[in-house]
Amino acid sequence: MSLTKREVFILAALAVLLLLGAFLRSGGLWRSQDEIPVASEGEKENADAIEDADADEDENNLLYVDVAGAVKNPGVISLPEESRVYRALDKVGLKDDADVERINRARPLVDGEKLLIPYEGENESEAPENTVSLENGEININRADLRDLTELSGIGEVRAQSILDYREEHGPFQDISEIQEVSGIGTATFENIRDDITVY
């Protein structure tokens, strides 16, 4: 039985379509729903664990500072490790009457410290600069100046200067016991002043 030209054309077109479909399937361009890979529960849990670990690592690389006084947005803020005072001030914003001349903006911050920004015209007794003692009388060895350090028993100007030099070279003390690494301060001196110093 002979085919008409129309029938021949239709058969050829069907053959081309079949070949095209086979090509697309083999090339991965046309996939059925069951061919799409789906992440297993274990893979999802691993991805979540990695994400949580990244979040914990970011948190461990932060320090927290309580900023108060002549600032626009007082409160506890977080900053990257080894940040300095000026970074905290940029974050909270200073009021127009803040007395920044009494603040060392280049000083390294310490995790957990309180940064008090004085107002202009405020007496030293009303708003002590961020160097000396807390309410319980402890002296912060990360912020104290030469005069403050000499108030400690057994710490004269020479040892006080050694503390400042050590702090400048190595950064803030992380624990009060580290002061024993300062030249001239041994176990006996540390035991004598340990109840009078803090790093916060």
C-alpha positions in Angstrom: 0.0 0.0 0.0 1.5 3.3 -1.0 1.4 6.3 1.3 0.4 9.8 0.3 2.8 12.6 0.6 0.8 14.0 3.6 1.1 10.6 5.4 4.8 10.4 4.7 5.2 14.0 6.1 3.3 13.2 9.3 5.3 10.0 9.9 8.6 11.9 9.4 7.5 14.6 11.8 6.5 12.0 14.5 9.9 10.3 14.1 11.7 13.6 14.5 9.7 14.4 17.7 10.5 10.9 19.2 14.2 11.4 18.4 14.2 14.9 20.0 12.5 13.6 23.1 15.0 10.8 23.5 17.9 13.3 23.1 16.5 15.6 25.7 16.0 12.9 28.2 19.5 11.4 27.7 21.0 14.9 28.0 19.4 15.5 31.4 17.4 18.5 30.2 14.1 16.8 30.7 13.8 15.0 34.0 10.8 13.5 35.5 9.9 14.4 39.1 11.3 11.1 40.5 14.7 11.9 38.9 15.2 15.1 40.9 17.7 14.4 43.8 16.2 15.1 47.3 18.5 15.7 50.3 18.2 13.0 52.9 17.3 13.7 56.5 20.9 13.1 57.5 22.2 15.6 55.0 19.7 18.2 56.2 20.8 17.6 59.8 24.4 18.0 58.8 23.7 21.3 57.1 21.8 22.6 60.1 24.7 21.6 62.4 27.2 23.4 60.2 25.0 26.5 60.2 24.6 26.4 64.1 28.4 25.9 64.5 29.1 29.0 62.3 26.7 31.0 64.4 28.4 29.9 67.6 31.8 30.7 66.1 30.6 34.2 65.2 29.3 34.7 68.8 32.6 33.6 70.3 34.4 36.2 68.3 32.4 39.1 69.8 32.9 41.1 73.0 30.1 42.8 74.9 30.3 46.3 76.4 27.8 48.3 78.4 27.9 51.9 77.2 26.3 54.6 79.4 26.5 58.3 80.0 26.4 61.0 77.3 25.5 58.7 74.4 22.4 58.6 72.2 21.7 54.9 72.4 23.0 53.5 75.8 23.0 49.8 76.5 24.9 46.6 75.9 26.4 46.4 72.5 28.4 43.7 70.7 31.6 44.3 68.8 34.3 42.2 67.1 37.2 41.1 69.3 40.1 43.6 69.7 37.8 46.6 69.0 38.7 49.9 70.5 36.6 52.6 72.3 36.0 54.6 69.1 34.2 51.7 67.6 31.7 51.6 70.5 31.2 55.3 70.3 30.5 55.1 66.6 27.8 52.4 67.3 26.0 54.2 70.1 26.4 57.8 68.9 27.6 60.6 71.1 25.4 63.4 72.5 26.4 67.0 71.6 27.5 67.7 75.2 29.7 64.6 75.6 33.2 65.3 76.9 35.2 63.2 74.6 38.5 64.9 75.7 38.4 62.8 78.8 38.0 59.5 76.9 40.9 57.6 75.4 39.2 56.6 72.1 42.2 54.4 71.1 42.0 52.2 74.1 41.2 48.5 73.5 37.9 47.3 74.9 37.5 44.4 77.3 34.7 42.0 77.2 32.1 42.7 79.9 33.3 46.2 80.8 31.2 49.3 81.4 32.1 52.3 79.3 30.9 55.6 80.9 31.0 58.7 78.7 31.1 61.9 80.8 29.1 65.1 80.0 30.9 68.4 79.6 31.3 70.2 82.8 30.7 67.1 84.9 32.9 66.9 87.9 35.5 64.0 88.0 33.8 62.8 91.3 30.4 62.7 89.6 31.6 60.9 86.5 35.0 59.2 87.0 36.8 58.5 83.8 36.9 54.9 82.6 40.0 54.0 84.4 39.8 53.4 88.0 37.7 51.6 90.5 34.4 50.0 90.7 31.9 50.5 93.5 33.5 47.8 95.6 36.9 49.6 95.4 38.6 47.2 93.0 41.0 48.7 90.5 40.6 47.7 86.9 44.1 46.8 85.7 43.1 47.0 82.1 42.0 50.7 82.5 44.0 52.1 85.4 46.6 54.7 84.8 50.0 55.1 86.5 48.5 57.0 89.5 45.7 54.5 90.0 48.0 51.5 89.9 50.3 53.0 92.6 47.4 52.9 95.0 47.7 49.2 95.1 49.7 47.8 98.0 53.3 47.0 97.0 53.0 48.7 93.6 55.2 51.7 93.2 55.8 53.8 90.1 58.3 51.3 88.6 56.0 48.3 88.8 53.0 50.4 87.8 54.9 51.5 84.6 55.8 47.8 84.0 52.1 47.0 84.1 51.3 49.7 81.6 54.1 48.6 79.3 53.0 45.0 79.5 49.4 46.0 78.7 50.6 48.1 75.7 52.6 45.2 74.3 50.3 42.3 75.0 46.8 43.9 75.1 44.3 43.7 78.0 44.6 41.1 80.8 42.1 38.3 80.4 42.4 37.3 84.1 43.8 39.0 87.1 46.4 36.1 87.6 48.1 37.2 84.3 49.5 40.2 86.1 52.1 37.8 87.5 53.6 37.7 84.0 54.6 41.4 84.5 58.3 41.9 85.4 58.7 42.5 89.1 55.3 41.1 90.1 55.5 37.6 91.6 53.2 35.3 93.5 53.6 37.2 96.8 52.7 40.6 95.3 49.8 39.0 93.5 48.4 37.4 96.6 48.7 40.8 98.3 46.6 42.6 95.7 44.3 40.0 94.2 41.3 41.1 96.2 41.8 44.7 95.1 42.0 44.2 91.3 39.7 43.2 88.5 39.7 43.0 84.7 36.1 44.0 84.3 
